[in-house]
Amino acid sequence: MTADPNAVWEIPRHGSAWVYTAGEHLTRPVILVGDAGTELPALAGGLVHEAYPFLPALHARGYDLILLGLPEDSSMTGAGGAVQNTVTRALAEQYGSAPLTVGGTGQGALATRYALAGMEYQRIDHRTGVHFSHNGAEPELEDEAELSRMGGRPQRARFLRFVDEGVTDGLDEATADETLTVAAGASGPLLPQAYGSWLLDRLPQ
């Protein structure tokens, strides 16, 4: 099952983003970046999975979703550029001034970390209230050096980290404002209920 988007944005460097608005306009955006190599239909299907349909739960609380996929060969810096372009587009299209939520899974989590830290380093206001990382990819040595140069992670957003037991993302609990760790489950939803409901309760108002 795949949810059809309300709009499709062409994002420089990395193709398309699918936009799912809760109402008529984009007002409370949540940007979710998938792991490298996962196609948008598969990402969207994982968010309406019968075991835990995260997208309807998100809409029920009045939040919009912007879903960005990354090519298989994405680098941290290249993917980070695509995330920055998506954030900029969301801010331009948004009605009102509610803070954004920006995060991702796997390589997408690392890309959002780099993108937001880079915007802060360049003194660009990303207006993000919550940054989240789900099973984030561990940066390569050269990527780690680049992240360190920019402060390691974005500092202006509340950082939520959720990671399966046994997954190494190069971070620890002291790095995040809150961390949730649970046992890895069977493949199914993109965000299992333990993570999805935890995130929903912590989205910016």
Summary of the structure (lengths in Angstrom):
residues: 205
radius of gyration: 15.3
end to end distance: 30.0
largest distance: 44.1
contacts: 712
relative contact order: 0.16
helix: 33%
strand: 25%
